[in-house]
Amino acid sequence: MLTNSPFADVLEAMNVPWTLLIVPVLLAFAIAVVTLAARKGGKGRKSARRADTEVLASMSLTARPLLNRSEGQVFNAIEAELRKVRGGHRLLAQVSVGEVLTLPRGARRSDRQIAFNMINAKRFDFLIVDQNWCPLAALEYHGRGHDQKDASKRDKIKRIACKAAGLPLIEIPANGLDPRHIGEIRRCLSLPMPIAAE
């Protein structure tokens, strides 16, 4: 306690309660602690980044096929349909949604960030583009393993994003392309529908 110290006598003579001095001292201490932590935190982040790249460099990575067997079969079936059309269309696989769909410039920055975060990490299984690389249709294959966690949420986000962009989204079930899907693809290419055999 300060009551028996010469410092207490000085404060009492100045008519200043000793508790008022504690507040600035504690405030100065808190500022010093925060400043020191910020300096150490910055260095820690840089060294953590360096450590992350060192960990990556130490890994034995291997390349793997872009598509599994059933996805490859669907890809080949769609590509065969595109070759019949001979319109210079291309089929791409595993395309980032954030690379295909752009966000409006006039939107609030926070809204743009939310929307970007929702679509950027998502991928279209397949994307049909024209000769100028403009997207004509996105295709989602609901093959085996599609019903993993969060799949329905991811699909919903892609449906909403495609609808907002005016990009057709064709959803293909596990059993692959059927005449209905081929018709949807042809509609997206602005081609006449194939005539069904009677």
C-alpha positions in Angstrom: 0.0 0.0 0.0 1.1 3.5 -0.6 -0.2 4.9 2.7 3.2 4.7 4.5 5.5 5.8 1.7 6.9 9.3 1.0 5.2 9.1 -2.4 1.8 8.9 -0.6 2.7 12.0 1.4 3.4 13.9 -1.8 0.2 12.9 -3.3 -1.7 13.7 -0.2 0.0 17.2 -0.1 -1.1 17.7 -3.7 -4.6 16.6 -2.8 -4.5 13.8 -5.5 -5.9 10.3 -4.7 -3.3 7.7 -5.5 -5.8 5.6 -7.4 -5.9 8.2 -10.2 -2.2 7.4 -10.9 -2.9 3.7 -11.4 -5.1 4.3 -14.5 -2.4 6.0 -16.6 0.2 3.5 -15.5 -2.1 0.6 -16.5 -2.9 2.2 -19.8 0.8 2.7 -20.6 1.5 -0.9 -19.7 -1.4 -2.1 -21.9 -0.2 -0.1 -24.9 3.3 -1.5 -24.4 2.0 -5.1 -24.3 -0.1 -4.6 -27.4 2.7 -3.0 -29.3 5.1 -5.7 -28.4 2.6 -8.4 -29.3 2.0 -6.7 -32.7 5.7 -6.7 -33.4 6.1 -10.3 -32.5 2.9 -11.3 -34.3 4.1 -9.8 -37.6 7.4 -11.6 -37.4 5.5 -14.8 -36.5 3.2 -14.6 -39.5 6.2 -14.2 -41.8 8.0 -17.1 -40.3 4.8 -19.1 -40.4 4.5 -18.4 -44.1 8.1 -19.5 -44.6 7.5 -22.6 -42.6 4.4 -23.4 -44.7 6.4 -23.2 -47.9 9.1 -25.4 -46.3 6.5 -27.9 -45.4 5.1 -27.9 -48.9 8.6 -28.3 -50.4 9.2 -31.3 -48.2 6.1 -33.1 -49.4 6.2 -35.8 -52.0 3.4 -34.6 -54.3 2.0 -36.7 -57.1 -0.2 -35.7 -60.1 -3.5 -37.5 -60.4 -6.1 -37.7 -63.1 -8.4 -34.6 -63.4 -11.5 -36.8 -63.8 -12.5 -40.1 -62.4 -13.7 -42.9 -64.7 -17.4 -42.0 -64.8 -16.6 -38.3 -65.1 -14.4 -39.1 -68.1 -17.2 -41.1 -69.7 -19.6 -38.2 -69.3 -16.9 -35.8 -70.6 -16.4 -38.0 -73.7 -20.1 -38.2 -74.4 -20.5 -34.4 -74.2 -17.5 -33.9 -76.4 -18.9 -36.3 -78.9 -22.1 -34.3 -79.1 -20.0 -31.1 -79.6 -18.1 -32.7 -82.4 -21.4 -33.5 -84.2 -22.2 -29.8 -84.1 -18.9 -28.7 -85.6 -19.3 -25.2 -84.3 -15.8 -24.8 -82.8 -17.2 -25.3 -79.2 -14.9 -26.6 -76.6 -15.5 -28.5 -73.4 -13.5 -27.7 -70.3 -13.4 -29.7 -67.0 -13.1 -28.6 -63.4 -13.4 -24.9 -64.1 -13.4 -22.4 -61.2 -16.8 -20.7 -60.9 -15.0 -17.5 -59.8 -13.1 -17.4 -63.2 -16.3 -17.7 -65.2 -18.8 -15.5 -63.4 -18.0 -11.8 -62.5 -19.6 -9.7 -59.9 -21.3 -6.4 -60.5 -19.1 -3.3 -60.0 -21.9 -1.3 -58.5 -22.6 -3.6 -55.6 -21.4 -2.7 -52.1 -17.9 -3.9 -51.4 -19.0 -6.1 -48.5 -21.7 -7.8 -50.6 -19.2 -8.4 -53.4 -16.8 -10.0 -51.0 -19.5 -12.3 -49.6 -20.6 -13.3 -53.1 -17.0 -13.8 -54.2 -16.2 -16.0 -51.2 -19.3 -18.1 -52.0 -18.4 -18.8 -55.6 -14.6 -18.6 -55.9 -13.7 -22.0 -54.4 -16.5 -23.8 -56.3 -15.9 -25.6 -59.6 -18.1 -26.5 -62.5 -17.6 -30.1 -63.5 -17.8 -29.1 -67.1 -18.1 -25.9 -69.1 -19.0 -25.5 -72.7 -17.4 -22.4 -74.3 -17.6 -21.0 -77.9 -14.8 -20.1 -80.3 -14.1 -16.9 -78.3 -14.0 -18.7 -75.0 -17.3 -17.3 -73.8 -19.2 -19.7 -71.6 -22.4 -21.1 -73.1 -23.4 -23.7 -70.5 -22.1 -25.2 -67.2 -22.7 -28.8 -66.5 -22.8 -30.6 -63.2 -22.4 -34.3 -63.0 -24.0 -35.9 -60.0 -22.0 -39.1 -60.2 -21.1 -41.6 -57.5 -19.8 -39.8 -54.4 -21.6 -36.5 -55.4 -23.8 -36.8 -52.3 -20.8 -36.0 -50.0 -21.2 -33.5 -47.2 -22.1 -30.0 -48.3 -22.8 -31.1 -51.9 -26.4 -29.9 -51.8 -25.2 -26.5 -50.5 -22.6 -26.2 -53.2 -25.1 -27.2 -55.9 -27.6 -24.6 -54.6 -24.9 -21.9 -54.7 -24.0 -22.8 -58.3 -27.7 -22.8 -59.3 -28.2 -19.3 -57.8 -25.0 -18.0 -59.3 -25.8 -19.4 -62.8 -29.3 -18.1 -62.7 -28.1 -14.6 -61.7 -25.5 -14.7 -64.6 -28.0 -16.1 -67.1 -25.7 -19.1 -67.7 -27.6 -22.3 -68.2 -26.7 -25.0 -65.7 -27.3 -28.6 -66.9 -27.4 -31.2 -64.1 -26.5 -34.7 -65.2 -27.5 -37.7 -63.0 -25.2 -40.6 -62.2 -26.5 -42.7 -65.1 -25.1 -40.1 -67.6 -26.4 -38.2 -70.6 -29.8 -39.0 -71.9 -31.7 -37.4 -74.9 -33.1 -34.7 -72.6 -29.6 -33.5 -71.6 -28.5 -33.6 -75.2 -31.5 -31.4 -76.1 -30.5 -29.0 -73.3 -27.0 -28.8 -74.6 -28.2 -28.2 -78.1 -30.5 -25.4 -76.9 -27.5 -23.8 -75.2 -25.6 -23.9 -78.5 -28.7 -22.4 -80.3 -29.1 -25.4 -82.5 -32.2 -27.2 -83.5 -33.3 -30.0 -81.2 -32.5 -33.5 -82.5 -35.6 -35.3 -83.7 -36.6 -38.2 -81.5 -37.1 -41.5 -83.2 -40.8 -42.5 -83.3 
